[in-house]
Each structure stands twice: as structure tokens, then as C-alpha cells.
Amino acid sequence: MFEVNSTIEATCQSWSKPASETEEVKCDNAVRMIKDALRMSNSLDSFEIDFIPKGSYHNNTNVRLNSDVDVAVVLRNPFFADYPSGKGKDEFGHVESDYKFCTYREDVYQALSAKFGYENVELGNKSIKIRSNSHRVDADAVPCLEHRRYDSNGNFITGTAFIPKDNSNIVENYPVQHYENGKNKNVATSKRYKKVVRIIKRIRYSMAQVKDEHTNISSFLIECLIWNVPNNYFGHNLLADDVLACFNYLIDNTAKHEQCKDWGEVSDLLYLFHSGRKYTVYETRKFLIDAKNYMFS
């Protein structure tokens, strides 16, 4: 039997808060310096590049134990594209570019290293890590190309995509749609959505201090799981009752893959449980059960 008491409610109220003002300033500094670094690069000055903040910092689901900032460094042309069945680049008047993604990633790495120093920059498989100092938090700059998902009429949805350094499958993301959908759900739930996300993230980190067995459960996954909870599960008198209601819904609906196979990421443009994910429905449900027990039993 699970119930909410005053101690649990007080913990939820505390854990629902976003990052402090000091952390926000450090995050802003990291984004600004990444922009400055690329604007000073001779190799990149002729290209159209956009900087799209993403991740928990930008989406305002950041917690103090997860205060890095993610920035998609998006080259607009050339671009990646998905075409409708039976059509390809020729039908849309597109040609192969001589400027390859691996060259772009290296140019971004060199520009950031020139700005921050090679000792403070690490080229990883998916992102370029910039180490923190007293003025900025750890930052992940993700070199991407614009990604276009075309329909048969030539219209397209715009996202981002990159090829990992190990040349594994292309990684597709939709950070702008993610941000807008998360903001809209937060309004629709009287700002409870992002509070519940922060609480469950902090539950995850608190559990890890005891035993870090849920290594495949990411901050991003938690945000997507709560986004899939219907809005009418939010809005109880006590914030802790919202958390409990979300746990109950998610646990009930991850009992079988069929029940959650159509769940999407917050962008609503990619499936949450498609093949190739590093987590499974079983692992996700196990985390949810353990997290509920950790908080409420």
C-alpha cells in the first residue's frame, strides 16, 4: 500500500525546483563561448550554422546533479534527408556534397580547441565535450547537419542528424519540436509536468548513490516517459500525488510492449521504444517500480 505523507510531499516540493541562478549563468556562458568559437573559425565562416540549445538545461528540466549543457551545432547545407518510398535525391534535385560530415566534425573540434584549449576539449563518439571551469558548466557540443524528412509533395520536417565517430547508425533528433511540445504540456498541466520530471530525475540520482543498477535509464528517457502520461494524471492537491499517479500509469502501461509500443519521444516524431534503443521496456518498467518503492514505501 502506497500513500503520501508530509515528509514525502516536502521532498517532492524541494526536488521539483530547477537549477539555481548561478548554474543558469554558467550554462549561458558555455553556449555563448561555443558560438564565439565557431564564428572565429576560418574553415567554417562561409557556412550557415545554427546553434540549437537542447537537453535538460534548455528544456528547463535540469537538476543540480545534471547541470551540463547540450548544444546542437547545426550545419544547414549540406544536409541529411529521408525521402518517401520510391523516391530519392534525384527526384528532389539534390546532389551529393563534397563536404563530408566527418570533415565538418573535425572543423568544429578544431575551432573549439582553439577557443578553449586542447586540454579542455575531448572529441567523443557523439559529441565534443568541453570541460567546465569557474565560469561555465560542462558542455556537449554536438556537430550535426540539418535533417529533412520529406513527403511525396516535397514538403519536409526539419530536425538534426549526425553520424557517430564509430560510423554506427545515423542519429536523428528533433530538438525544436521537443522544446515546443514540452512547453505546451507544462502549460496544459499547470506546470506540473516539468516538476514531476525533475522529481523523478532526482529520485534516479538518489537511488544511484545507494546502488547504480539502472544505468540505461537516462535523463532524456525519464522526460519522455512523463510526457506520455495523459494530462489528467496531473493536478492533484499534493505534488507527490501527481508523482505517484505518473508512476502508476507508467508501470501499468509498460507491463506489455503492446501497451506502449506507440509511445513517442517528446518531439512526437520518433518512437520511444523502437529497436536499437539501449534500454528495453522491461528495464524501464523495473526502474519505475524500484523508483516508486524508493520514494513511497
C-alpha positions, 0 to 999 in steps of 0.5 A: 500500500502506497500513500503520501505523507508530509515528509514525502510531499516536502521532498517532492516540493524541494526536488521539483525546483530547477537549477539555481541562478548561478548554474543558469549563468554558467550554462549561458556562458558555455553556449555563448563561448561555443558560438564565439568559437565557431564564428572565429573559425576560418574553415567554417565562416562561409557556412550557415550554422545554427546553434540549437540549445537542447537537453535538460538545461534548455528544456528547463528540466535540469537538476543540480546533479545534471547541470551540463549543457547540450548544444546542437551545432547545426550545419544547414547545407549540406544536409541529411534527408529521408525521402518517401518510398520510391523516391530519392535525391534525384527526384528532389534535385539534390546532389551529393556534397563534397563536404563530408560530415566527418570533415565538418566534425573535425572543423568544429573540434578544431575551432573549439580547441582553439577557443578553449584549449586542447586540454579542455576539449575531448572529441567523443563518439557523439559529441565534443565535450568541453570541460567546465571551469569557474565560469561555465558548466560542462558542455556537449557540443554536438556537430550535426547537419540539418535533417529533412524528412520529406513527403511525396509533395516535397514538403519536409520536417526539419530536425538534426542528424549526425553520424557517430565517430564509430560510423554506427547508425545515423542519429536523428533528433528533433530538438525544436519540436521537443522544446515546443511540445514540452512547453505546451504540456507544462502549460496544459498541466499547470506546470506540473509536468516539468516538476514531476520530471525533475522529481523523478530525475532526482529520485534516479540520482538518489537511488544511484548513490545507494546502488547504480543498477539502472544505468540505461535509464537516462535523463532524456528517457525519464522526460519522455516517459512523463510526457506520455502520461495523459494530462489528467494524471496531473493536478492533484492537491499534493505534488507527490500525488501527481508523482505517484499517479505518473508512476502508476500509469507508467508501470501499468502501461509498460507491463506489455510492449503492446501497451506502449509500443506507440509511445513517442519521444517528446518531439512526437516524431520518433518512437520511444521504444523502437529497436536499437534503443539501449534500454528495453521496456522491461528495464524501464518498467523495473526502474519505475517500480524500484523508483516508486518503492524508493520514494513511497514505501 
